[in-house]
Amino acid sequence: RLDVTETFKGICFPGHLHTQESLRYATEFKFQDTDTLIVTYPKSGTTWMQEIVTLISCKGDPAKSQMQPNWTRAPWIEQYYCSDVLKAAQGPRLLSTHLPYKLLAPALQRSKAKVIYVARNPKDVIVSYYHFHKMANFLKDPGTFTEFLSTFQEGTVYYGSWFDHVKEWTSNARNIDNFLYITYEEMWEDLRSSLEKVSRFLQCPLMEDELSSAQKSCSFSTMKENSMVNYTLVPQEIMDHSKGKFMRKGQIGDWVNTFSTEQSRNFDISYASKMADSVLTFVWET
Ligand code: PPS
């Protein structure tokens, strides 16, 4: 069976990609000052940011993003193949993680690694995650949308609670020397300014034409066709592309086509209470 679950410190992970050893490896990860770590809750713009950082560090040249799959150029530190990928890596490392802050805090302490946190409207995350569960055979069947919505709100989905993830990472940003917070919505509304923001943060300035080239390569339409990021390289029995696409819609606010009015209202109520202790104001709330 592909859809086995690995539980680590009370959070469940897809067993197809995680082992107790790989999760321990991540929590004890030896960060280097030159590392860049992309942190996301699943379906929040991970692959997009992996592409953005790759393109910025290549000064807009798309060659690397067209030749190397995203999971080897920006491996998830908690996934079992990471240590092997890093052994073969050269130069400054680009890393990814979906882990909650509390699991990585000890490893990140006193690190100068650059951390980029990408957040997305949770309603869009839920819809994207739901469809992903349907196509990814290594994730359990999500049941109906109503069932998945309630599991998501309880926080018992893979990688744990969205609410805890966003709150813990952002409220601990001050403990991280180099931290950039950006949203999927911000990237969607103004990709060019977002590229400039990330390039300033990485201290990797780009010329206008380099920026234009990067912008073109990380557009949804280009990424949808790029087999190095659209997961079509993954065998059909692991990701069933006849059931859906990884690069599904790439929209903001698309949740309205799935949530009923009542589901949305109930989610807003639970969101308000769960996020009451957060200092964050999200663009989608305004
Ligand atoms: S994962 O499985 O956690 O790594 O998924 P993740 O990459 O975080 O999120 C996948 C969603 O991001 C969308 N996506 C994009 N949107 C806009 N522009 C670009 N370039 C882009 N690249 C990826 C992707 O389509 C998934 O969202 P949905 O809503 O399902 O389309």
Residues whose N, C-alpha, C, O or C-beta is under 5 A from the ligand:
A	BS01	PPS	Y41 P42 K43 S44 G45 T46 T47 W48 D124 S128 C218 S219 F220 M223 F246 M247 R248 K249 G250 Q251
